[in-house]
Amino acid sequence: MKYNSDILRQLHVELHDILGEVCRVCDKASIPYFIQGGTAIGAHFFDDIVPWDDDVDLGMTRENYERFLREAPALLGPEYTLQEFTTEPDTPFYFAKVRKRHTRFVESEWVGLDIADGIYVDIFPYDLIPDNEALARRQRMKVGFWVNCFMAKSVWLWKWFKRPNNGVVFPKSFVSCLAILAVTTLMSKKQIYSRLRRELTRYNDTDAKRYNIVRMPLDMIARTAIENPELRQFGERKLWAPSDLETYLRSHYGNIQKWLPEEKQLNHAPEVLQFSTPLISAESERISVVIPLYNKKAEIERALRSVVEQSLKPREIIVVDDGSTDGSAAIVERVMRENPEANIRLERQENRGVSAARNRGISIATGDYIALLDGDDRWLSGYIAEVCRLMAYYPDADVYSTAFDIVNGERRYRAQTPESEGVIDPAKEALSGCYPVIPSTATIRREALLLAGGFPEGMRIGEDQWLWVRLMQRGSRFCFSPQSLVRYSRSASNRSAAIYRAEQTEHSIEELVNHKQDTLINEYVARIGIGKAITQSVRGGTEDAAKAIRAFGFTTRNRRQLRRLRLINSLPKWLRGTVDGAYAAVAWIVKKRGL
């Protein structure tokens, strides 16, 4: 994950604050510690946190670690909390974290767990490992099994047997997964923790020469290096480090330099990141958020709070209520009262459709950029920050978009989107089967929106793609980030394609065809028009579909879809939905396509 510079700067401030508190507690209680992992790399190369890193890692020998667990809760200031199984039984972590209250830092695999989730410093227990490699390997395998059982008591970490759903665990065989499932069914978490600790500490009474986080085979530190630590500069303070730090780093990482190129710059990529004080930057101050609202009582609070909880705050949030009759507006008003600092505005109008609602919001927005969000969808907390990062890297772009996941009931799927960051050709990407931009991923320069004429009012299907084409025809540049920061709800209520009615608009997809323009744009227009006509035909719009067949007969890149349209439109109206529904179901199962 690439962080926006403002976010990363503030995150490092918070990490240094927590680190300072941990060091204060250790000094007061005379508890030795040492830096390890990425923090050791930072001290060695940068005298500070690694510039792209988002956490701090400390180690302690088992004896000192358990002293810290006993003494830290009484010594930590009120803004901090110790998280470990003995202090918070629901945690999935077998090591300790010191977290800062009133902040949030939640990786995707832990979203929804009822545990402390503030920004944190990790504290790992180090145990002696046997000098005999066969014994060390056997111990590591056992520890790995018990660690996975321990985490599985909080959250199941596999989509299915043999397939992990995150980077925390390694792939497991069917038998291993079955064993983990059996253990977590038959044993309590306390029993599992006891077995894990017993295995971790098995060799601590020996004269072994190396310490290790036992489940990590390369994270070994010589006993003498821990017993004779040295002070290393780390920001404005000095921290204890294993002696001969470079030897430790080379034993752990091999060629240390290989971790410095940009493609190797790894971090935790949290799904939720919030600071104790709302953060706003020069770029985010230029962004107005526009949310059209029509009868989305079940979804609007989630969508709105996803904007309120952005780690980098926008200038304003404009919700345009398009004549809702289900009490949606009352929910918006409640969120406004609960979050007066968020600068939420609620505008009301009679029902005129989603395009008119968006255009109303755009017309009254005061920002230079319009970030669109449908009331069905939501952003992850880093969306605005990522857009601001793109604005800094690609200032000449007019449209900024990110990757997104499709949420279908309780399941989530990665949408097929462009793979690389930078300026893209949205027509080319769409014709290759990708979704380069949808409304809830788009932030658009307001001036470009107004020059393109805004959204086509009265159009109920394809109105967003109509605007993308208008922007392309005017030479607007589209910029894309492959970070998936939007959740599109495929199963949400009141999607336009699910409630098709005859359109009353002066605009059409057909009007976008211009044989003097780039062929790819015309093919993209044909793709839009044919897809829309299929929906119209299924709903009974036989003449609209026939018109589209005539208008887009020129296509060479969408022949399969055109044949599908001709077939559907030739069937009796009562049969069209069944046939096309079966086709769509198969397409979804095979490719997870079709929003």
N, C-alpha and C positions, 0 to 999 in steps of 0.2 A: 504494500500500500504506500502511495506517495501522499505525504501530509501537506496541507496548506502551510506556508511558513508561519503565519500568525498562530495557527493551532499548535504547531510543533513547538514554537517558542513558549507558549503558555503551558503546554504539557511539561516541558522541561523545567519550568519554574515550579510547577506543582510537584514534580518528582524530586527536585532538590529540597523542597520544603519537607516532604515526607522523609527523605533520606536524613535530613538534619535532625528530625525528631527521633529516628531510629538510632542514630549515632549518639544523641543525647542520652537516651535510655541505656544504651550499652555502656557508655562512659560512667553513668551514675551507678549502674549495677556491676561494673567491672567485668563485662561479658565480652570476650574476644570475638571478632568477626573478621571476614576477609572478602574482598570483591572477587567475583567469578564471572564466567560467561561473557556476555556482551559488554557488561560493565568493565570487566578487565580489559577487553579490547579498547573500550573508550579511554580508559586511563593510560593505556600504552601508546595509543596513536594520537589522541586528541586532548589528553589531560581533562577530560570531561565526558559527559554522555555522548555516545556515538551520535553524530548529527541527525541521523534518520531513525534512531531507536526510540522506543516509547515505554521502556520500563527500566528498572534498576535491579540488579541481582546481587545478593549477598549470600555468603555461606558461613556456616558455623559447624564445628564438630558436634557430634550428637550430645555430648555432655553440656556444652555451652548453649546449644539450641534448646534443650529442655529447660535449662535455667531461664532462658529468654521467655519461653512460653509461660513459666510460672510467674515471673516478675514483671513482664512488660504490661499486662493489663492494668496494674495499679500505677505504673509510672507514665504511661502514654498520656499526652494531653487530651482534652475533651474533643478535639477535632479529628482524632485518629482512633482506629479500632484494629484490634488484632484478630485476624481470621485464620483459624486452624481447627481441626476436627475437635479438639478438646474445648475450644471456646465457641465454636459454631458447628454443631453436628451435621448440618445440612450441606456443608461445603463439599465440593467434589475434589478438593486439593488435599493431597497428603502432606504437603509442606505448608509453610506459613506465609501470609501476606499481611503487611501493615497497610491499611487503606485509609484514605482521607474521606471523612464524612462530607456530605453535601456536594460530592462530585460523582461522576459515573464513568466507568470504563468496562464495557461488557463485550467480550468476544462472542461471535455468533453461536458457538456451541453451548454457551451458558445463558443465553437469553431466556428469560422466563423463570430462572431459578430464584427462589425466595431467599437470597443471601445478600450480605453486604457486597456492593459492587462499585466502590469508589476506585479512583486512581490509586495505584499500589506500588510498593516495593516488595519484591519476592525475597524470602529468606529460606534457604535450603539447608536441610541437615546433611552433613557429610559423615559417612561411616567408613570404617576400615574394610578393605576387601582383601581376600586371600592372595598371596603371591602366586599361587598355583593357578594358571590360566583356566584349566578345566573346572576347578572349583568356582572361580570367579564367574565363568560363563554360566554354570549351573545356578549360582545364586542370582545372577541377573535375570535369567529366565523365570525363576520363581517370583522374584520381586515384580517383574513386568506383569505377570498374571495377576498377582494380588492388587497391584495398582489399578489395573483395568477393572477388576471386580469392585474395588473401592469407588472408582468414578461411576461405574454403572449403577451403583445404588442411588446416585443423584440423577443421572441422565444416561440413557442408552446411546452409545456413541457410534453405532453402526446403522446405516440405512437398512441393510440386511446382512446376513452372515457373509463374511469375507469382504465386506465393502465398508470402510470407515467413512464417516460423513464430515471429517475435519482432520486437521493436522496433529491432533493430540495423541491419537493412538495409531498403531501400525495395523495393516491388514491382518486379519486372523482367519485361520482355517475354520471350516464348519464345526469341527470338533471343539476347537478352542472357544468359539462363540457359544457353543452349546454348554461347555463347562462353565463359562462365565455366567451364563444365564442360570444354570443350576445352582451355583454357589450363591448368587445374589438372591435367589428364591429361598434357599434353605438357611442362610446365615444372616445375622443382623450386621449392620454397618460397623458396630462396635467390635464384633467378633472378627470381621474382616480386617479392621484396622489393627487389632491385636496380632493377627497372623502376619500382616504386612510388616509391622514394627519388629516382630520377632525375627523375620527373615532379613530385614535391613541391618539389624544390630548383631547378627550372628557371629561376626568375627571381630567385634570391638574389643574383646579381651585378649586378643592375640598380639604378636609383635609384627604384624603386617606392615609393609613399608609405604602403602598408598591409601589415600582417602578417595572416596568417590560418591557422587549421587548415583546409587547403585544401578538404577535402570538405564543409565547413560554410559555406554562402554568407554567413550573417549574422555569423559570428564574426570580425569584422574589427576590428583595433586599429590606430590611426594609428601610424606609425613614430615620430613625435615623442613619443607617449604612453608608448611602451616605453623610449625612450631617456632619458626624464625621469620616472622612476617616483616615486611618493610612498608614504610609510608609512601604513597603515591599521590600526586596532585590530582584532584578531581573537582573541577570547577573552583569554587572559592575555599574549599576545604581539602584536607588530606585524609585519605582513607587507607586502612590496612590492606595489604595485598600479599599473596604468597611471594616468598623470596624467589628471585630469578623468574620474574613474571613471564618473560618471553618463552622460557622453556615450557612452562605450563601451557601457554597459549599454543605453542607449536605441537605439543602432545595432544591437545584437544582439537585444534582446527587444522593441523597440518600446515599448509602454506597460508599464513595469515592474510597475505596480500589479496588472495582470491576473494575475500569477503568484502573488499572495498569497492569494486566496480558497481555501477548503479543497478545492474540486473541481479546482484547478490545482496542488495540492501533490504534485508527482511525485517519485518516488525509484526506486531500482533493484529493489525487491521481490525480494530474494534467495530462492532455494529452500532454500539451506543457510546458516545463520548460527550460528557458535559462537565463544565467547570462550575465552581461554586458561584462565580460572578459571570453573568452573561458577557460574551465576548463579541465585539463587533469590529470590523476592519474597514479600511477605506473602500475596498472592493465590495464587501457585503452591504455596506451602506447604500450602494447603488442599485440594489436588487429589491424589487417589489414582488411579492408572491400573490398570485391571483388564483382563487379557488372557486369554480362555479358550483352551485349547490341546487339540486332539485331532488327532494324526497330521498335523502340518504341518511335517515335517522340512525341507522345501524352502523354507519361507517364514518360519518363526518367527524366525530370526536377523535377517533384514532388518527385520521388524516391531519386534522388541525394540530393536534398535540405533536405530531411528528415534525411540524414546522416550528412550533414553540420550543421544542427540545433540541433544535439544531445547535451544534457546538459553536458555530459562527452565525450570529443573528442577522436576518435580513432587515432592510429598512422598515418594511411594513408588511402586513398580511391583510389582503382584501378578499373577503368572502362575499360573493354576489348570489343572493338567494333569488332564484328564478321562479318565484311563486310556489314554493314548497307548501304542502298541505299536511305534512306528517309530523310537524314539530321540530324539524331539523334546525330551524333558525334559533329556537329556544336553547338548543344545545350549544350553538355558537355563542350566544349571549352569556351562557354560564361560563364557558371557557374564557371569554373576554374578561369577566369579573374576576376569575381566579388568576388571570395572568395579565394584570394591567400594564406591565412593562413590555409586553410583546407587541404593542401597537397594532391590535387587530381591529379592522373596520368591517362592519356588516352593512352591505348595501342591499336594498330590496327592490325588486321589479316584478311586474306581472310576467307570467310564463311566456317566454319568447324563444326558448331553446338554448342549448349550451353555447353556441357561437355568440349569440347576443349577450349572454352572461359574461363570457370571457372578454368580449369587446368592451363591455361596460367597465369591467375591472381595469382593462388596459387604458381606457380613456381617462380614468381618474387617478391612475398610479402616478407617483411622483419620482419613482426610480428610473434610472437609465436602462435597466434590464428588467424583463418580466419573466419570473419563474412560474411555470404553470404546474398545477397539481390538481388532479381530479379528486373529488370527494370520496371516491372508492379506494384510492391508493394511499400510499404513505412513503415518506422518505426515511432512510437511515440518517442518523444524526450528523453524518459527515457530508451530506449532499451539497449544501451551500458552500462549505469549505472547499470541496473539490471543484465546484464551478469557479470559485474565486481563484483557485490555483490555475485552472485552465485559462481564465481571463488574463492572468499575469504572464503565462507562457505563450498564449496565442491571442494577443490583443486585437488583431484584425478580424477575428471571427465574429459572426453575427448570431450564430446559434451554437449553444453548448449543450451537450447531451452526455448521459452516462449509460452504462449497461444496467440491466434490471433483471429481477427474478419474477417469475409468474407464480402467483399463489392461487392454488386451486383447492379450495376447502382447507384441509389440514396439511396439504402437501405443497412443496415449493420446488420450482424447477428454474434453472438458469435459462433465460431466453437466449435465442441465437442472435448475437449481436457482433459488430466488428471486433476484431481481436486486438488491434493496436491503437495506441493513443495518437491523436493528432488530427489534422484537417482531413476530412473524408468527402467522398462523392456519395451523397445519400441515395441517389438513383441507382448507381452501380451496386452499392451495398444491398439495397432492397431487392434488386433483381437477382442477386446471388443467394437470396434466402435469408438475409439478416434483417433485423429491426434496428436501423440506425438512430431513430428518434421516434418517441411517442409523446403525447402531451405531458405526461407526468415526469418525463426525464428532461424536458426542454426548458432552457433559459435563453431568452431571445432579446436581442437589442431592441428596445422599444421603438426607436426611429425606423428600423428595418421593418418591424411589424406594421407600423402605420403606413409606410410607403407601399407595402404589399397589399394594403386594404383591409388588414385584420382577417378574422375568420369569416367565412361565408354564411351570413345569417339565414336561417331557414333550412340549411342543409343538415340532415340528421345522420348521415353515414359518410365517412370519408372526409369530413370537414377539416380535420387536422392535416391529412395528407394533401388536400387541396392547397392549404397554406404553405406546406413545405415546397410544393411545386412553384407556387408564386414567388417564394423567396429565392428558389434556385433560378427562376427565370430572370430575376433582378440581380443575379450575381452574388447573392449572399454566400458566405463561407460557413460551413458546418464543421464543428470541432467535437471530437468524441473522446471519452474516457472509458476504458474497459472495466473500471471499478464498478461493481454492482451495488448501487446505492439507492435503488428504488424498488418498491414491492408493488407490482401490478396485480390487482385482484381480478382474476378471470371469472370467479364465481360470485362477484359482488352484485347487489341488486341494481336494477335500473340502468344497465348498460344499453347504449343507444341501439346497438345491433340486435338486442333482444326484444326491443319494443318498437320495431319498425312501423312507421306510419308514412303515408304519402307526404312528400316534401312540398313545401311552399317557399320557393327561393328563386331568385333571378340567376343564380349561379348553377353550374353543372361541372362534372368532371370532364365532359366532352369538350368544353370550351378551352381547356388547358392544352389541347393538342395543337401543335404548331410545327408544320413540317419543315420550317426553316431553322428550328432549334435543334440542339443535340439529340441524336436518335435515342440515346439512353433515357433522356427525359420523357420522350414520347412513349417509350416502352414502359417506363415507370407509371406514366399516366394510364396506359392501357391496363397495367396490373391493378391499379387502384379501381378503375372503372369496372373491370370484369369482376373483381372481388365484391364490389358494392352491388353489382347487378345480380350476382348469385343470391345475395341476401334478399334483394327485392323480389326476385322470382320465387324464392321459397315462401315469402310472405304474400304471394299472390300478384306481384307487380309484373305481369306478363309483358305488357307493352314497354315498360321501362327496360326490362331485360332485353327485349327484341331490339330496342333502340341502341343499347350498348353493344349488342352483337354486330350491328351494322357499323357503329362508330369505331370499334376497335378491331375490326377484321384485319387491319394491316399488321397486327403484331406478329413478330417471329419469336419473341422471347417468352410469350405467355400462351402458347398454343394449347397446352394441356388444360389450363384453367378455362380457356375459351371453349374447348370441347366439353368440359364439365358444365359450363353455363348452358350450352346448346342442349345438352342432355336433360338437365334439370328443367329448362324452360319448355321442353317438348312433352313433359309428363303432365298428367292431370294434377291440378293444384293440390288435391288432397294427398297425393303421393310424394310430392316434392320434398316436404320436410323430412319424411322418413328416410328417403334415399340420401339426401344431402347430410342428414344427421349421422347416418352410418359412415359416410365418407369422412366427415369431420372427426368422428370418434376414432377411426382408424388412423387418420393423420396425426391426431393428438397422441395416440399410443405410440406410434412409430417415431415421430419427430418432436413431440411436445410443441407443435406449432399451432397457431390459430388463436389470436387474442379475442 
